[in-house]
Structure formats: structure tokens, C-alpha cells
Amino acid sequence: MSKIAISVEGLGKRYSIGVRQHGFKTLRERVNDLALLPFRTARRLVNSNGHEPRSQSNDNNNPKSATRKSSTLWALRDVSFEIKRGEVVGIIGRNGAGKSTLLKVLSRITEPTTGAVDIHGRVGSLLEVGTGFHSELTGRENIFLNGAILGMRRNEIERKFDEIVAFAEVDSFLDTPVKHYSSGMYMRLAFAVSAHLEPDILLVDEVLSVGDASFQKKCLGKMEEVGKQGRTVLFVSHSMPMILRLCERTILLDRGTVVADGKPHEVIKHYLYSDTLSQAQRVWPAKGEAPGDSVARLRSARVLNDEGQLVDTIDIRKPIFIEVEYWNLQDSLRPTAVLHFINEEGICLFATNDFNNAEWFSTPRRPGLVRATCSVPGNFLAEGRIFLLVAVVSYNPNVVHVLERDAVSFQVVDRSEGDAVRGVFTGEWPGVIRPMLNWQVTGLPEDL
């Protein structure tokens, strides 16, 4: 058996915008065509016996069907990579990068314009709601239909049937056509079928953003389980914490091409830094060009680990250090470094400043370069990307001398190894911070 699950070489997908695309016919449409074939043959015979056929509209004389201007869009262009059996690979990129198109080509929903794709093994796909299910069939019938499409025998599907229904929580609606399902019910059943029928390759497109919190937790746990079973998984997501938690390799797409392929934290760093997002270090070496005023100017801001190394990703269990350097240009005021920790939703988690150091607060401020370092303990911040607003201010009266929004940033990663706050729980954990607090637990006699 080949060690390669998916091989993609020179893959391209082109769309013509402004021109009506003639898609591939479904199985139902082909059956209908065959059923109507005798009637179409009879109609052609009548026309050949001298009767005028129904007039056809002439597009050239019909102003409503005037030729539209068309343009070409390459959703994918010259994409090449190989994925080994058992790899869990994340696909990331901005909207329009070609992620969903890539999964549709790999799922054989759409044909490539150029290049070749070789897939070794049964493929299970979970793309957008509506893909893969027949709306007129019941939930029960769709489970068996999808299993048959995957090439599974009926007894294999029956063996997994109860587990699928329990996971999807749609047992009361099993014999209802899925066209009457809510989007949440539909997605629960679709995910359950794709994950439990044991395809060799599972393609998942941002499914964990659909449904309630309980469903998302179950999906995440199942995704981790599938990966540990040695099956191949391709996972498209905009959630960087989820990519870091689930994937051992990440591919970054940009405008239809592969721009990075490697370890998740390195590819995510490339992705986040390729635009306007901050890095783990900002430096203004020239005092005269640094942000600030006649009282204080900012020289640098850095994110460091407990070994003093510059980092943009930190294990949730480890402390993180934010180092701020600024020039104090006067001796009449007491400039102070201020930090605001802000999460990906723009929520300020907390603010702190360097006069929390009582000794420094009571020391006269002399002109010169100042280095202030704030330490944040491990098991305190929640996972996700944290952005730092860095400022230098003086008080009484309150004056802001420097303010740099998103000056630096870093990623907190919870690896679910059992000794952090979440323990072995793999689902979504609420809260904007994640402190590990002391608990006392005592067994009590039943007659107390």
C-alpha cells in the first residue's frame, strides 16, 4: 500500500466570470434524461416529416441575451504537495485564497482545469451544509447512502449506525427527510456520518464554526480521535488555536497558490505577519524618529520566554515576558510604561503599568534609556492570539506621550496534555483568561 494518501501536482482551477458555467449533471438528472429519450426521439422524427420545429431564439438578435464581458479567475494555480497516510494537515489562508476550492477538487465535486490529483483510499468529505446529502431522503436513508458512496458494505454501516445517531443527537428525526432539518441538525448528522464511517481520508471545511458549543466540543474531540487512529485528515479553518491543537503540518494558501508548508507555528507566523498584524518585536532604533514627544519616546517592545528568547508562540503553562524600552527625556516628570492585553475579539483582558514595581515607583526618574519588563505567569491567559497596546504615560495630570496599538503580539497554545487548566478536556473552554486556581476536594460521609 502506498505511503502517500494524496498527491497533488500542478493543480489549477479556472473560472470564467460573466459566462454561464455548464456544470456536471447529477445522477438524478442523467436518469431523467434517459427516461425522456424516447419522447425526444419521437419529436425529432415529427420534425423530420415536414413539421416546423419550435423556433429557437437567436441570441444574436435578442438584446436580452447580449454577450456579457467575461474575465478569468484562477481559484487555484500550480498547487503541488504530497500528504502521507496518517498526517493531520491544516489548510489556512484568507477568504478567497482557494481553500474550499481545493477541498472540492480533492472531493471530486469539481474537476481541475490543469494538473493531476492522485488519491489513495476512501474519501469522506464534510464541506458546506448541503454537500453530500439528498434532501428528499430521510436521515436514516442518507446514512446508508453516504456509506455506500464510500464503498462500505451494509453490515459495516449497520455496525456504526447507533454510534452515528447517538453522536448526531437526531434519533427523533431519523425518519424525517433532511430537507426539514435545521442547519445545526443537518451539520451534526453530516459530521457524524463522515467521521464514523471510517474513510481513509477525511476532508473537513470549517465545520466547527457551525452549531452550538456542545456540538463543537464533540466535533473537536472526534477530530483528535480520528487523527490518533492514523487516518489522514485535511482540515480547513480560520481558527489558529484549533489548527495548532489538531494539526502536525499546515499549508498556507494565498490567491490560489501555496506560499508556505511546514510546522503549524511557523506557517501561522508567516500567515499572521504577511499583512498588517504585529510581530513579537518592534524596534525604533533612531530616537528622533521613534514615536513619542518631548517627554518620552518608545524604543522597542518584545515578547520573550522564560529563557529570554524572542517568541511569538507560548505554551499556556509557561510564563511570558513583555519587555518595553523607552527614552525618558526629562527629569521633571515620571513617565510610566503601560500595557493593555487584548484578545482576538478586541476585548481588553487587563491593563498593567511599571509603577506596580514599588521600588521603581519611589525612585527618582532620571533622563536616559529605561527597560521595563512585565511578567505574566503561566496558566493565566486563555489560548488564542494576544495583542499588546504599548504606551508611555505620566500621571497627575494624565498625559499620554506614546501609544502604539497592536505593537506586538503572541499566540497562547493549550496542548491538552493533562497538566494545564483544561486537563484532558478537548472542547472549547469559556472565558477570556484561564487561571489555574487552587481547589480543595474532600470526600464526606453520606450521613453528614
C-alpha positions as a Markdown table, in Angstrom:
| # | Residue | x | y | z |
|---|---|---|---|---|
| 1 | Met | 0.0 | 0.0 | 0.0 |
| 2 | Ser | 1.3 | 3.5 | -0.9 |
| 3 | Lys | 2.6 | 5.6 | 1.9 |
| 4 | Ile | 1.2 | 8.6 | 0.1 |
| 5 | Ala | -2.5 | 9.3 | 0.7 |
| 6 | Ile | -2.8 | 12.4 | -1.5 |
| 7 | Ser | -0.6 | 13.6 | -4.3 |
| 8 | Val | -1.3 | 17.0 | -6.0 |
| 9 | Glu | 0.8 | 18.2 | -8.9 |
| 10 | Gly | 0.5 | 21.4 | -10.8 |
| 11 | Leu | -3.2 | 21.7 | -9.8 |
| 12 | Gly | -5.1 | 24.6 | -11.3 |
| 13 | Lys | -8.8 | 25.6 | -11.2 |
| 14 | Arg | -10.0 | 28.4 | -13.5 |
| 15 | Tyr | -13.4 | 30.0 | -13.5 |
| 16 | Ser | -14.8 | 32.4 | -16.2 |
| 17 | Ile | -16.7 | 35.2 | -14.6 |
| 18 | Gly | -19.6 | 36.6 | -16.5 |
| 19 | Val | -20.1 | 33.4 | -18.6 |
| 20 | Arg | -22.7 | 30.8 | -17.6 |
| 21 | Gln | -21.0 | 27.7 | -16.4 |
| 22 | His | -22.4 | 24.3 | -17.6 |
| 23 | Gly | -22.0 | 22.1 | -14.6 |
| 24 | Phe | -21.9 | 18.4 | -14.5 |
| 25 | Lys | -25.2 | 16.6 | -14.3 |
| 26 | Thr | -26.3 | 14.7 | -11.2 |
| 27 | Leu | -27.2 | 11.1 | -11.2 |
| 28 | Arg | -30.9 | 12.0 | -11.0 |
| 29 | Glu | -30.6 | 14.4 | -14.0 |
| 30 | Arg | -29.0 | 11.6 | -16.1 |
| 31 | Val | -31.7 | 9.1 | -15.2 |
| 32 | Asn | -34.3 | 11.7 | -16.2 |
| 33 | Asp | -32.5 | 12.3 | -19.5 |
| 34 | Leu | -32.6 | 8.6 | -20.2 |
| 35 | Ala | -36.3 | 8.4 | -19.3 |
| 36 | Leu | -37.2 | 11.3 | -21.7 |
| 37 | Leu | -35.0 | 10.0 | -24.5 |
| 38 | Pro | -37.9 | 8.1 | -26.4 |
| 39 | Phe | -40.0 | 11.3 | -26.4 |
| 40 | Arg | -37.2 | 13.4 | -27.7 |
| 41 | Thr | -36.5 | 10.9 | -30.4 |
| 42 | Ala | -40.2 | 10.9 | -31.4 |
| 43 | Arg | -40.2 | 14.7 | -31.6 |
| 44 | Arg | -37.2 | 14.7 | -33.9 |
| 45 | Leu | -39.0 | 12.2 | -36.2 |
| 46 | Val | -42.0 | 14.5 | -36.4 |
| 47 | Asn | -39.8 | 17.5 | -37.2 |
| 48 | Ser | -38.1 | 15.5 | -40.0 |
| 49 | Asn | -41.6 | 14.8 | -41.6 |
| 50 | Gly | -42.1 | 18.4 | -42.6 |
| 51 | His | -43.5 | 20.0 | -39.5 |
| 52 | Glu | -41.8 | 23.1 | -38.4 |
| 53 | Pro | -39.8 | 22.7 | -35.2 |
| 54 | Arg | -40.4 | 25.1 | -32.4 |
| 55 | Ser | -38.4 | 28.3 | -33.2 |
| 56 | Gln | -35.2 | 28.8 | -31.4 |
| 57 | Ser | -34.3 | 32.1 | -30.0 |
| 58 | Asn | -31.4 | 33.8 | -31.8 |
| 59 | Asp | -29.0 | 35.2 | -29.2 |
| 60 | Asn | -27.5 | 37.5 | -31.8 |
| 61 | Asn | -30.9 | 39.2 | -32.4 |
| 62 | Asn | -32.0 | 39.2 | -28.8 |
| 63 | Pro | -30.8 | 42.2 | -26.9 |
| 64 | Lys | -31.5 | 40.5 | -23.6 |
| 65 | Ser | -29.0 | 37.8 | -24.3 |
| 66 | Ala | -26.2 | 40.0 | -25.5 |
| 67 | Thr | -22.8 | 38.7 | -24.9 |
| 68 | Arg | -21.5 | 39.5 | -21.4 |
| 69 | Lys | -18.0 | 40.6 | -20.8 |
| 70 | Ser | -16.1 | 37.7 | -19.2 |
| 71 | Ser | -12.9 | 37.6 | -17.2 |
| 72 | Thr | -10.8 | 34.7 | -15.9 |
| 73 | Leu | -10.3 | 33.9 | -12.2 |
| 74 | Trp | -7.8 | 31.3 | -11.1 |
| 75 | Ala | -9.0 | 30.0 | -7.8 |
| 76 | Leu | -6.0 | 27.6 | -7.7 |
| 77 | Arg | -2.8 | 27.8 | -9.7 |
| 78 | Asp | 0.1 | 25.4 | -9.9 |
| 79 | Val | -0.6 | 23.8 | -6.5 |
| 80 | Ser | 1.6 | 20.9 | -5.6 |
| 81 | Phe | 2.1 | 18.9 | -2.4 |
| 82 | Glu | 2.0 | 15.3 | -1.0 |
| 83 | Ile | 0.3 | 14.2 | 2.1 |
| 84 | Lys | 1.4 | 10.9 | 3.8 |
| 85 | Arg | -1.0 | 8.4 | 5.3 |
| 86 | Gly | -1.9 | 9.3 | 8.9 |
| 87 | Glu | -1.0 | 13.0 | 8.6 |
| 88 | Val | -3.3 | 15.6 | 10.0 |
| 89 | Val | -2.8 | 18.7 | 7.9 |
| 90 | Gly | -4.4 | 22.2 | 8.3 |
| 91 | Ile | -5.2 | 24.4 | 5.4 |
| 92 | Ile | -5.2 | 28.1 | 6.2 |
| 93 | Gly | -5.5 | 31.4 | 4.3 |
| 94 | Arg | -7.6 | 34.4 | 3.9 |
| 95 | Asn | -11.1 | 34.4 | 2.3 |
| 96 | Gly | -10.7 | 33.8 | -1.4 |
| 97 | Ala | -7.3 | 32.0 | -1.0 |
| 98 | Gly | -8.7 | 28.8 | -2.6 |
| 99 | Lys | -9.1 | 26.6 | 0.4 |
| 100 | Ser | -12.6 | 25.4 | -0.2 |
| 101 | Thr | -12.0 | 25.0 | -3.9 |
| 102 | Leu | -9.0 | 22.8 | -3.1 |
| 103 | Leu | -11.2 | 20.5 | -1.0 |
| 104 | Lys | -13.9 | 20.4 | -3.6 |
| 105 | Val | -11.3 | 19.2 | -6.2 |
| 106 | Leu | -10.0 | 16.6 | -3.8 |
| 107 | Ser | -13.6 | 15.5 | -3.1 |
| 108 | Arg | -14.2 | 15.2 | -6.8 |
| 109 | Ile | -17.1 | 17.7 | -6.6 |
| 110 | Thr | -15.4 | 19.8 | -9.3 |
| 111 | Glu | -12.8 | 18.9 | -11.9 |
| 112 | Pro | -9.4 | 20.6 | -12.1 |
| 113 | Thr | -8.6 | 22.8 | -15.1 |
| 114 | Thr | -4.9 | 21.8 | -15.1 |
| 115 | Gly | -2.7 | 19.4 | -13.2 |
| 116 | Ala | -3.3 | 16.0 | -11.6 |
| 117 | Val | -4.6 | 14.6 | -8.3 |
| 118 | Asp | -4.0 | 11.1 | -7.1 |
| 119 | Ile | -5.9 | 9.9 | -4.0 |
| 120 | His | -5.2 | 6.5 | -2.4 |
| 121 | Gly | -8.1 | 5.4 | -0.2 |
| 122 | Arg | -11.8 | 6.1 | 0.6 |
| 123 | Val | -12.6 | 9.8 | 1.0 |
| 124 | Gly | -15.1 | 11.3 | 3.4 |
| 125 | Ser | -15.9 | 14.9 | 2.9 |
| 126 | Leu | -17.6 | 17.4 | 5.1 |
| 127 | Leu | -17.9 | 20.7 | 3.3 |
| 128 | Glu | -20.6 | 23.3 | 3.4 |
| 129 | Val | -24.1 | 22.4 | 4.5 |
| 130 | Gly | -25.9 | 20.7 | 1.7 |
| 131 | Thr | -23.0 | 18.8 | 0.2 |
| 132 | Gly | -23.3 | 15.0 | 0.1 |
| 133 | Phe | -26.9 | 14.6 | 1.4 |
| 134 | His | -30.1 | 14.1 | -0.6 |
| 135 | Ser | -32.7 | 16.5 | 0.7 |
| 136 | Glu | -35.6 | 14.2 | -0.2 |
| 137 | Leu | -34.2 | 11.2 | 1.7 |
| 138 | Thr | -34.6 | 10.7 | 5.5 |
| 139 | Gly | -31.7 | 10.9 | 7.9 |
| 140 | Arg | -31.6 | 7.1 | 8.1 |
| 141 | Glu | -31.5 | 6.7 | 4.3 |
| 142 | Asn | -28.8 | 9.3 | 3.9 |
| 143 | Ile | -26.6 | 7.4 | 6.4 |
| 144 | Phe | -26.8 | 4.3 | 4.3 |
| 145 | Leu | -26.4 | 6.3 | 1.0 |
| 146 | Asn | -23.2 | 8.0 | 2.2 |
| 147 | Gly | -21.8 | 4.7 | 3.4 |
| 148 | Ala | -22.5 | 3.2 | 0.0 |
| 149 | Ile | -20.8 | 6.1 | -1.7 |
| 150 | Leu | -17.7 | 5.5 | 0.5 |
| 151 | Gly | -17.8 | 1.9 | -0.7 |
| 152 | Met | -18.8 | 0.4 | 2.6 |
| 153 | Arg | -20.9 | -2.8 | 2.9 |
| 154 | Arg | -24.3 | -2.6 | 4.5 |
| 155 | Asn | -23.2 | -4.6 | 7.6 |
| 156 | Glu | -20.3 | -2.1 | 8.1 |
| 157 | Ile | -22.8 | 0.8 | 8.1 |
| 158 | Glu | -25.2 | -1.1 | 10.4 |
| 159 | Arg | -22.3 | -1.7 | 12.9 |
| 160 | Lys | -21.7 | 2.1 | 13.1 |
| 161 | Phe | -25.3 | 3.2 | 12.8 |
| 162 | Asp | -26.2 | 3.5 | 16.5 |
| 163 | Glu | -22.9 | 5.4 | 17.2 |
| 164 | Ile | -23.6 | 7.8 | 14.4 |
| 165 | Val | -27.2 | 8.5 | 15.6 |
| 166 | Ala | -26.1 | 9.0 | 19.2 |
| 167 | Phe | -23.3 | 11.4 | 18.2 |
| 168 | Ala | -25.6 | 13.4 | 15.9 |
| 169 | Glu | -28.5 | 13.5 | 18.5 |
| 170 | Val | -31.1 | 13.3 | 15.8 |
| 171 | Asp | -32.7 | 10.0 | 16.8 |
| 172 | Ser | -36.2 | 11.6 | 17.0 |
| 173 | Phe | -35.9 | 12.8 | 13.4 |
| 174 | Leu | -34.2 | 9.8 | 11.8 |
| 175 | Asp | -37.2 | 9.0 | 9.5 |
| 176 | Thr | -37.8 | 12.7 | 8.5 |
| 177 | Pro | -36.5 | 14.0 | 5.2 |
| 178 | Val | -33.4 | 16.0 | 5.9 |
| 179 | Lys | -34.8 | 19.0 | 3.9 |
| 180 | His | -36.9 | 19.6 | 7.1 |
| 181 | Tyr | -33.8 | 19.6 | 9.3 |
| 182 | Ser | -32.3 | 22.8 | 10.8 |
| 183 | Ser | -28.8 | 23.7 | 9.7 |
| 184 | Gly | -27.5 | 22.5 | 13.1 |
| 185 | Met | -29.2 | 19.1 | 12.8 |
| 186 | Tyr | -28.1 | 18.7 | 9.3 |
| 187 | Met | -24.4 | 19.5 | 10.1 |
| 188 | Arg | -24.5 | 17.2 | 13.2 |
| 189 | Leu | -25.6 | 14.3 | 11.1 |
| 190 | Ala | -23.2 | 15.1 | 8.3 |
| 191 | Phe | -20.2 | 15.3 | 10.6 |
| 192 | Ala | -21.3 | 12.1 | 12.4 |
| 193 | Val | -21.5 | 10.2 | 9.2 |
| 194 | Ser | -18.2 | 11.5 | 7.8 |
| 195 | Ala | -16.3 | 10.8 | 11.0 |
| 196 | His | -17.8 | 7.5 | 12.0 |
| 197 | Leu | -17.9 | 5.6 | 8.7 |
| 198 | Glu | -14.1 | 5.4 | 8.8 |
| 199 | Pro | -12.9 | 6.8 | 5.5 |
| 200 | Asp | -9.2 | 6.6 | 4.9 |
| 201 | Ile | -9.1 | 10.3 | 4.2 |
| 202 | Leu | -11.3 | 12.9 | 5.9 |
| 203 | Leu | -11.7 | 16.4 | 4.3 |
| 204 | Val | -13.3 | 19.0 | 6.7 |
| 205 | Asp | -14.1 | 22.6 | 5.8 |
| 206 | Glu | -14.6 | 24.9 | 8.7 |
| 207 | Val | -17.3 | 22.7 | 10.1 |
| 208 | Leu | -16.5 | 23.5 | 13.7 |
| 209 | Ser | -17.8 | 27.1 | 13.2 |
| 210 | Val | -21.3 | 25.7 | 12.8 |
| 211 | Gly | -23.6 | 24.5 | 15.5 |
| 212 | Asp | -23.8 | 25.1 | 19.3 |
| 213 | Ala | -21.0 | 24.9 | 21.8 |
| 214 | Ser | -21.7 | 21.3 | 22.8 |
| 215 | Phe | -21.6 | 20.2 | 19.2 |
| 216 | Gln | -18.3 | 22.0 | 18.6 |
| 217 | Lys | -16.8 | 20.3 | 21.6 |
| 218 | Lys | -17.8 | 16.9 | 20.4 |
| 219 | Cys | -16.5 | 17.6 | 16.9 |
| 220 | Leu | -13.1 | 18.7 | 18.2 |
| 221 | Gly | -12.8 | 15.6 | 20.3 |
| 222 | Lys | -13.7 | 13.4 | 17.4 |
| 223 | Met | -11.3 | 15.2 | 15.1 |
| 224 | Glu | -8.5 | 14.5 | 17.6 |
| 225 | Glu | -9.6 | 10.8 | 17.9 |
| 226 | Val | -9.6 | 10.4 | 14.1 |
| 227 | Gly | -6.1 | 11.8 | 13.9 |
| 228 | Lys | -4.8 | 9.4 | 16.6 |
| 229 | Gln | -6.3 | 6.5 | 14.7 |
| 230 | Gly | -3.8 | 7.0 | 11.9 |
| 231 | Arg | -6.3 | 8.3 | 9.3 |
| 232 | Thr | -5.4 | 11.2 | 7.0 |
| 233 | Val | -7.2 | 14.5 | 7.8 |
| 234 | Leu | -7.3 | 17.7 | 5.8 |
| 235 | Phe | -8.8 | 20.5 | 7.9 |
| 236 | Val | -9.6 | 24.0 | 6.7 |
| 237 | Ser | -10.1 | 26.5 | 9.5 |
| 238 | His | -9.7 | 30.2 | 10.3 |
| 239 | Ser | -9.1 | 29.3 | 14.0 |
| 240 | Met | -5.4 | 29.4 | 14.6 |
| 241 | Pro | -5.7 | 27.8 | 18.1 |
| 242 | Met | -7.6 | 24.9 | 16.6 |
| 243 | Ile | -5.0 | 24.4 | 13.8 |
| 244 | Leu | -2.2 | 24.4 | 16.4 |
| 245 | Arg | -4.1 | 21.9 | 18.6 |
| 246 | Leu | -5.1 | 19.5 | 15.9 |
| 247 | Cys | -2.5 | 19.6 | 13.1 |
| 248 | Glu | 1.1 | 18.4 | 12.8 |
| 249 | Arg | 1.5 | 20.2 | 9.5 |
| 250 | Thr | 0.0 | 23.3 | 7.9 |
| 251 | Ile | -0.3 | 24.6 | 4.3 |
| 252 | Leu | -0.9 | 28.3 | 3.7 |
| 253 | Leu | -2.7 | 29.3 | 0.5 |
| 254 | Asp | -2.7 | 32.8 | -0.8 |
| 255 | Arg | -4.5 | 33.8 | -4.0 |
| 256 | Gly | -4.7 | 30.2 | -5.1 |
| 257 | Thr | -1.0 | 29.3 | -4.6 |
| 258 | Val | 0.9 | 27.5 | -1.8 |
| 259 | Val | 3.1 | 30.1 | -0.1 |
| 260 | Ala | 4.1 | 28.1 | 3.0 |
| 261 | Asp | 4.1 | 24.4 | 4.0 |
| 262 | Gly | 5.5 | 23.2 | 7.3 |
| 263 | Lys | 5.2 | 23.1 | 11.1 |
| 264 | Pro | 2.0 | 24.8 | 12.2 |
| 265 | His | 3.5 | 27.5 | 14.4 |
| 266 | Glu | 6.0 | 28.5 | 11.6 |
| 267 | Val | 3.3 | 28.7 | 8.9 |
| 268 | Ile | 0.9 | 30.5 | 11.2 |
| 269 | Lys | 3.6 | 33.0 | 11.9 |
| 270 | His | 4.1 | 33.6 | 8.2 |
| 271 | Tyr | 0.3 | 34.0 | 7.8 |
| 272 | Leu | -0.2 | 36.4 | 10.6 |
| 273 | Tyr | 2.9 | 38.5 | 9.7 |
| 274 | Ser | 2.2 | 38.7 | 6.0 |
| 275 | Asp | -0.2 | 41.5 | 6.4 |
| 276 | Thr | -0.7 | 44.3 | 8.9 |
| 277 | Leu | -0.7 | 42.1 | 12.1 |
| 278 | Ser | 2.0 | 42.7 | 14.6 |
| 279 | Gln | 5.2 | 40.7 | 15.2 |
| 280 | Ala | 6.7 | 39.6 | 18.5 |
| 281 | Gln | 9.2 | 42.5 | 18.3 |
| 282 | Arg | 9.1 | 46.1 | 17.2 |
| 283 | Val | 12.2 | 48.4 | 17.3 |
| 284 | Trp | 12.7 | 52.1 | 16.6 |
| 285 | Pro | 16.5 | 52.5 | 16.7 |
| 286 | Ala | 16.6 | 56.2 | 15.9 |
| 287 | Lys | 15.5 | 58.3 | 18.9 |
| 288 | Gly | 14.5 | 61.2 | 16.7 |
| 289 | Glu | 12.2 | 59.0 | 14.5 |
| 290 | Ala | 10.7 | 57.0 | 17.4 |
| 291 | Pro | 7.1 | 57.5 | 18.4 |
| 292 | Gly | 6.6 | 59.9 | 21.3 |
| 293 | Asp | 7.1 | 63.5 | 22.3 |
| 294 | Ser | 9.5 | 65.7 | 24.2 |
| 295 | Val | 8.9 | 63.8 | 27.4 |
| 296 | Ala | 9.3 | 60.1 | 26.3 |
| 297 | Arg | 9.9 | 58.1 | 23.1 |
| 298 | Leu | 9.4 | 54.4 | 22.6 |
| 299 | Arg | 12.5 | 52.4 | 21.6 |
| 300 | Ser | 11.2 | 48.8 | 21.5 |
| 301 | Ala | 8.7 | 46.2 | 22.6 |
| 302 | Arg | 9.4 | 42.5 | 22.7 |
| 303 | Val | 7.8 | 39.2 | 23.7 |
| 304 | Leu | 10.2 | 36.8 | 25.5 |
| 305 | Asn | 10.0 | 33.4 | 27.0 |
| 306 | Asp | 11.5 | 32.4 | 30.4 |
| 307 | Glu | 14.9 | 31.9 | 28.7 |
| 308 | Gly | 14.9 | 35.4 | 27.4 |
| 309 | Gln | 14.3 | 34.3 | 23.8 |
| 310 | Leu | 12.1 | 36.2 | 21.3 |
| 311 | Val | 8.9 | 34.1 | 20.8 |
| 312 | Asp | 5.6 | 34.5 | 19.1 |
| 313 | Thr | 4.1 | 31.3 | 20.4 |
| 314 | Ile | 4.0 | 30.3 | 24.0 |
| 315 | Asp | 2.7 | 27.2 | 25.8 |
| 316 | Ile | -0.2 | 28.1 | 28.1 |
| 317 | Arg | 1.7 | 26.6 | 31.0 |
| 318 | Lys | 4.8 | 28.8 | 30.6 |
| 319 | Pro | 5.3 | 32.4 | 31.8 |
| 320 | Ile | 5.5 | 35.2 | 29.2 |
| 321 | Phe | 7.6 | 38.4 | 29.5 |
| 322 | Ile | 6.8 | 41.7 | 27.8 |
| 323 | Glu | 9.9 | 43.9 | 27.6 |
| 324 | Val | 9.4 | 47.6 | 26.8 |
| 325 | Glu | 12.3 | 50.1 | 26.3 |
| 326 | Tyr | 11.7 | 53.8 | 26.2 |
| 327 | Trp | 13.7 | 57.0 | 26.4 |
| 328 | Asn | 12.9 | 59.3 | 29.4 |
| 329 | Leu | 13.8 | 62.7 | 28.1 |
| 330 | Gln | 13.1 | 64.9 | 31.1 |
| 331 | Asp | 13.7 | 64.7 | 34.9 |
| 332 | Ser | 10.6 | 66.7 | 35.9 |
| 333 | Leu | 8.0 | 64.1 | 35.1 |
| 334 | Arg | 7.7 | 60.4 | 35.9 |
| 335 | Pro | 6.9 | 58.6 | 32.6 |
| 336 | Thr | 5.5 | 55.1 | 33.1 |
| 337 | Ala | 5.2 | 52.1 | 30.7 |
| 338 | Val | 1.7 | 50.8 | 30.2 |
| 339 | Leu | 0.5 | 47.6 | 28.6 |
| 340 | His | -3.1 | 46.6 | 27.5 |
| 341 | Phe | -3.5 | 42.9 | 26.8 |
| 342 | Ile | -6.2 | 42.5 | 24.1 |
| 343 | Asn | -7.6 | 39.3 | 22.6 |
| 344 | Glu | -8.6 | 38.4 | 19.0 |
| 345 | Glu | -12.2 | 39.7 | 19.7 |
| 346 | Gly | -10.8 | 43.2 | 20.6 |
| 347 | Ile | -11.6 | 42.7 | 24.3 |
| 348 | Cys | -9.1 | 44.3 | 26.8 |
| 349 | Leu | -8.3 | 41.4 | 29.2 |
| 350 | Phe | -6.4 | 43.7 | 31.6 |
| 351 | Ala | -4.0 | 46.6 | 31.8 |
| 352 | Thr | -0.9 | 47.0 | 33.9 |
| 353 | Asn | 2.0 | 49.5 | 34.3 |
| 354 | Asp | 5.5 | 49.7 | 35.6 |
| 355 | Phe | 4.7 | 51.6 | 38.8 |
| 356 | Asn | 3.4 | 48.2 | 40.1 |
| 357 | Asn | 7.1 | 47.9 | 41.0 |
| 358 | Ala | 7.1 | 49.8 | 44.3 |
| 359 | Glu | 10.8 | 50.3 | 44.3 |
| 360 | Trp | 10.9 | 51.8 | 40.8 |
| 361 | Phe | 7.9 | 53.9 | 41.6 |
| 362 | Ser | 9.7 | 55.6 | 44.6 |
| 363 | Thr | 13.0 | 56.0 | 42.6 |
| 364 | Pro | 13.7 | 59.5 | 41.1 |
| 365 | Arg | 13.4 | 59.3 | 37.3 |
| 366 | Arg | 16.5 | 60.5 | 35.5 |
| 367 | Pro | 16.8 | 61.1 | 31.8 |
| 368 | Gly | 18.0 | 58.1 | 29.8 |
| 369 | Leu | 17.0 | 54.7 | 28.4 |
| 370 | Val | 14.6 | 52.7 | 30.6 |
| 371 | Arg | 13.8 | 49.0 | 30.3 |
| 372 | Ala | 10.6 | 47.8 | 31.9 |
| 373 | Thr | 9.7 | 44.1 | 31.9 |
| 374 | Cys | 6.3 | 42.7 | 32.8 |
| 375 | Ser | 6.0 | 39.0 | 33.6 |
| 376 | Val | 2.7 | 37.1 | 33.2 |
| 377 | Pro | 2.5 | 33.7 | 34.9 |
| 378 | Gly | 1.7 | 30.5 | 33.0 |
| 379 | Asn | -1.8 | 29.1 | 33.3 |
| 380 | Phe | -3.3 | 32.6 | 33.3 |
| 381 | Leu | -4.1 | 33.7 | 29.8 |
| 382 | Ala | -6.6 | 31.8 | 27.7 |
| 383 | Glu | -5.5 | 30.3 | 24.4 |
| 384 | Gly | -5.6 | 32.4 | 21.3 |
| 385 | Arg | -3.7 | 35.4 | 19.9 |
| 386 | Ile | -2.9 | 38.3 | 22.3 |
| 387 | Phe | -2.2 | 41.8 | 21.0 |
| 388 | Leu | -0.3 | 44.4 | 23.1 |
| 389 | Leu | -1.1 | 48.0 | 23.2 |
| 390 | Val | 2.1 | 49.7 | 24.4 |
| 391 | Ala | 2.0 | 53.2 | 25.9 |
| 392 | Val | 4.2 | 55.6 | 27.9 |
| 393 | Val | 2.2 | 58.0 | 30.1 |
| 394 | Ser | 2.6 | 60.3 | 33.0 |
| 395 | Tyr | 0.0 | 61.0 | 35.8 |
| 396 | Asn | -1.4 | 64.0 | 37.7 |
| 397 | Pro | -2.1 | 65.4 | 35.2 |
| 398 | Asn | -2.6 | 62.4 | 33.0 |
| 399 | Val | -0.7 | 62.7 | 29.7 |
| 400 | Val | -0.2 | 60.1 | 27.0 |
| 401 | His | 3.3 | 60.5 | 25.5 |
| 402 | Val | 3.3 | 57.4 | 23.3 |
| 403 | Leu | 0.6 | 55.0 | 22.3 |
| 404 | Glu | 1.2 | 52.1 | 19.8 |
| 405 | Arg | -1.8 | 49.8 | 19.2 |
| 406 | Asp | -1.0 | 46.2 | 18.3 |
| 407 | Ala | 2.6 | 47.0 | 18.9 |
| 408 | Val | 3.5 | 43.3 | 19.3 |
| 409 | Ser | 1.5 | 40.0 | 19.6 |
| 410 | Phe | 1.9 | 36.4 | 20.6 |
| 411 | Gln | -0.1 | 33.1 | 20.4 |
| 412 | Val | -1.0 | 31.2 | 23.5 |
| 413 | Val | -1.3 | 27.4 | 22.8 |
| 414 | Asp | -3.0 | 24.9 | 25.1 |
| 415 | Arg | -1.7 | 21.4 | 24.0 |
| 416 | Ser | -4.2 | 19.4 | 26.1 |
| 417 | Glu | -1.6 | 17.2 | 27.7 |
| 418 | Gly | -3.4 | 16.9 | 31.0 |
| 419 | Asp | -1.4 | 19.2 | 33.4 |
| 420 | Ala | -2.8 | 22.6 | 32.3 |
| 421 | Val | -6.2 | 24.1 | 33.3 |
| 422 | Arg | -8.2 | 22.2 | 30.8 |
| 423 | Gly | -6.7 | 18.8 | 31.8 |
| 424 | Val | -7.6 | 16.2 | 29.2 |
| 425 | Phe | -10.8 | 18.0 | 28.2 |
| 426 | Thr | -10.5 | 18.8 | 24.4 |
| 427 | Gly | -13.6 | 21.0 | 23.9 |
| 428 | Glu | -14.0 | 24.8 | 23.9 |
| 429 | Trp | -13.2 | 26.4 | 27.2 |
| 430 | Pro | -15.0 | 29.6 | 28.1 |
| 431 | Gly | -13.5 | 32.8 | 29.5 |
| 432 | Val | -11.1 | 35.5 | 28.4 |
| 433 | Ile | -8.5 | 34.3 | 30.9 |
| 434 | Arg | -7.7 | 30.8 | 32.1 |
| 435 | Pro | -6.2 | 30.9 | 35.6 |
| 436 | Met | -5.2 | 27.6 | 37.4 |
| 437 | Leu | -6.8 | 28.1 | 40.8 |
| 438 | Asn | -6.3 | 26.1 | 43.9 |
| 439 | Trp | -9.1 | 23.7 | 44.8 |
| 440 | Gln | -9.7 | 21.6 | 47.9 |
| 441 | Val | -11.8 | 18.5 | 47.4 |
| 442 | Thr | -12.7 | 16.2 | 50.3 |
| 443 | Gly | -14.9 | 13.1 | 50.4 |
| 444 | Leu | -17.6 | 13.4 | 53.0 |
| 445 | Pro | -19.5 | 10.7 | 54.9 |
| 446 | Glu | -23.0 | 10.1 | 53.4 |
| 447 | Asp | -24.8 | 10.7 | 56.8 |
| 448 | Leu | -23.3 | 14.2 | 57.1 |
